[in-house]
Amino acid sequence: MNDPILVINCGSSSIKYALVPVGADEPRLSGIVERLGGHDARLTARDQRGKELTLELPRANHASALKTIFETLGGQRPIAIGHRVVHGGERFTDATLLDDAVIRTVRQMINLAPLHNPANLDGITVARRLFTDLPQVAVFDTAFHQTLPDYAYRYAVPAEWYDKHAIRRYGFHGTSHAYIAERLANVSANGRGGWVIAHLGNGCSATAVHAGKSLDTSMGLTPLEGLVMGTRCGDVDPGLPHHLAQRFGWSMEHIERLFNQKSGLLGLSELSNDMRELEHAEAQGHQGAKLAIEVFCYRLAKSIASLSCALPSFDGVAFTGGIGENSATIRARTLAYLGNADLTLSTSANQQLPRGSEGRIDAGQGRELWVIPTDEEGRIAAETRRLLEDLKRRDEVSAKIIEDLS
Ligand code: AMP
């Protein structure tokens, strides 16, 4: 069990991967194949010593890209593959060994995540065909949130939609929130208490966690609900799609695309979905960038305050994801809206925390504030390894029982 785990995150036109060794702090090989199917498809990777590798893979598909990924691992053979799967519905509450029956069930969930699960399944299918001798495990983005109570996960819509069609809030970014909850338990004396974790990347979500369990989260049936994101609108009036359809004659597919791809920071700023670029533009006087950032911070603050209602005790807030880890400005502007919540920032600790590092940034009285870099790949590898060890132990116990009986 000391060999590395290969983690695969398969999108429709990209495959992200990492070869994760046993030790959490050991360097790892990681890479991405982008623009799959295009004439300019390319693999870029960085090995354990930081050496970069670039390969042009014109017209590569999932199968040929996965083969190339394997070839670039050098002599290192993974012990198993851990796949990120976006939607596990109510069926999957934990990492699960992939077999034909599990794959059939994940396939049935495509209608819950039509944008994500098909690509995840493509990766799984190809990887199982190519690497028949390796155990393969699915780690679901939704699994961590299966502890939500019903009053947090039900929508106030006809009950039959849930009873017959599983329409409810599921939540996403589960591997990241679970990883941060576990880190908090290591770094803070109150780490097993009540926290709001803000994962702020291209996709953004906030989760209320108590005793390491998710009690509520900002994303819902799909990853569109909740916070303002790079290109996604987050919460809007549920009457808005109908209004747009009536007024402009737009189809639901068109509206869905606009909400997912042309809204959020990009839509508001009419400039970019990239927070770094917006901060730079705001400093140059760009009004759209200024408004986009203010809406982002205000909506995040509102979400943190409302998620605190889910917690038996409220011990602090942790920031993660590309924006949460790197932008002292966004953290400060968000917390400025939370003056009534006993969340007091240390301006110097916030500004002086080196980019991408872990640290405490509150003023010392009141609730704790932390910045913790996320590690979704590390968490997927750890869950894959834990499942395989559990299965091995179970096999050993069964073998012992059979031996004792015979
Ligand atoms: P992720 O999806 O976690 O990689 O996060 C991507 C987001 O993080 C993008 O909006 C980036 O602009 C943002 N980001 C990364 N570094 C910084 C930074 N130094 N300051 C502000 N935003 C950043």
Residues whose N, C-alpha, C, O or C-beta is under 5 A from the ligand:
A	BS01	AMP	L200 G201 N202 G203 N273 D274 M275 R276 E277 G321 G322 I323 N326 S327
